[in-house]
Amino acid sequence: MEKLIDQIRKLCGGLAVSFALPFFCSIAPHAEAQGQSGVPVSTITAISVERGCFGCATGSILVVRRDGTATYTITGNARQGTEDKSSTGRVRVEEFEKLARFLVAQGFFEMKEQYDDPKIRDGAWTTTSVLRGAQDTRVFRRDSAGPAALIAVEKAIDALKARIEFVPKIP
């Protein structure tokens, strides 16, 4: 918002700011509701991150939805003798919205589908998915591959997860 006000001052100068500012402020929420790529944040309905590795006893899947539901599943591995364990929680719409805006601002929808070293086929991996309308955009990375913006997105999702109070599902 501060950037917008500075731009208005540069465009309008002096007294004109007092007349132009109310108009620009009334449209600012609409401008901020779209990311750099023109993606309307309101069309993002689910954000998830899945983690695993070859040979690990467990992995995990976190899904947060615009409707306020959150699911966290520890995925088991039959060969390792572990089972899935799911929990549910609630996420505030404002927090979902903030995360969705951050994803767009980080250029998530412009990222490549996969970041990894083709020589490495084992090791930890992460898939971040965003459901926007009917389109499910997925970005896969292995180990520490991928741009800093993708790592920042994953950290933001993890920070939101840490604020959710999950209740285990009883089988």
N, C-alpha and C positions, 0 to 999 in steps of 0.2 A: 504494500500500500504506500509505503514511504517513497518507493521508486516512482509510483504513479503520480504522487503529489509533486515530486521534484520535476517530472516531465511536464506537468501542467504549468508549473511556475516558469519553466523555460519557454514553453509555447505561448503562454498568455501574458506573463510578466505582471508586475505590480498589482494594480487594482482589479484587473480582469480575473485574477485568481479567485477573489471573493465571489464573483459571479459564476465562474466556470467550475469551481471546486464542488458545489452541491450536485451539479449535473454529472460530473465524472465519478463522484462517490456513489451515485445511485446506480451506475453501470459497473462499478468496480467488482462487485461480487460475481457478476456474470463473466467478467474477464478472468478473474482468478479461478473460476470453476472449470476452466479449460487449461490444459497444460500447454507446454511449449509446442507440442506436436498437434495441437488443436483437438486433443482427445477430451470429450466431455467427461469429467470425473464422475458425473452422475450415472454414466452407463457402466461403470465398474461395479460388479455385484459380488465378486468373490476374489479373495487373494489367498494363495496357499504356498507353502514351502514344504518340500519333501526332502528328507536326507537319508542317506544310506551308504553302505560300502559293501564291496564283495567280501563275503565271509564274516560279516559282523553278525552278532547275535540279535541285534535289534536295529531298527531305523525309526524314523518318525515322520508324521504328516500333520501339519497344522493347517486348518482351513478357517478363515474368518469371512463372514458374510455381511453385506450391507444391512440385512435385517436384524443384526445384532447377535446372531448365533456364532459360536466358535466351537470347533471340534479339534481335539488333540489326540492323536493315536500313536502309541508306541507299537510299531509293526514288528511282529515276531518272525522268526526264521525256523521252519520245521526241522531243518538239518541241525540247528543249534539247540532245538528243544524249547524254544521260546514261543509265546503266544501273543496275539494282538491284545492291547489294553487301551480302551478309549475313555476319554473324559470330555465333558461338555462344559461350556461357560458362556458368558455374555460379554460382548464388546459394545461400548457406547458408539452410537452412530457418528458422533463427532470425531472419535478416535479413528474409526474406519475411514471417514472422509479425509482426515489429515494424512493417513497412510496412503490413500489412493492419490491424493495430490502430490505427495512426495515421490511415489512411483513414476508418475507422469513427468514431474520436474527432473527426475534423474534420467529421463530418456529411455525408460524400460521398453516401450513399444518400438524403439529404433534399434534395440540391441540384437546381436546375432542370436540364433537359436542354440548355439553350442559353443562353449569355451573349454577346450582341453588340449592336452598334449597328445597327439595321436600315438605316441610311443608308450603312453601309460594307459593301461586298461583296467587296472585295479585301483583301489584306494577310495577315499571318501568322495561323495558326489552330492550335489544339491540341485534340485529343480524348483524354480520359482515360477508359479503360474498365476495369471490374472485373467479372470473371466469378464469380458467386456461385451455386453450384448450376447450374441451367439458365438463370438470368437474367443477361443481359449488360447492365449499367448503364453508359451512356455520358453524359459531360458534355462538351459542345463549348463552346469560347470562342474569340473572335476578338480579336486585339491584346491590350490590357490589360484587357478586360472580365472580370467575374466577381468573386466574393467572395475575400477574403484567404485563406480556408481552402482554396479551390481552388488558388490560387497556392502555398500551403504544401505541398499534396499533390504538385503537380508538382515542386517543389524537392526534396521527400523522394525521389521517384522518380529524379530526376536524380542525387541524392547516392548512391543505391544503385547506379545505372548506373556511376558513377565508380569504385566499388569492385570492379566485375566485370572480370575479365580476359577480353576477347573474343578469339577466334581466328577469322580470316577463313575463310569457306568457299571452297574452291577450285572454280571452275566445271567 
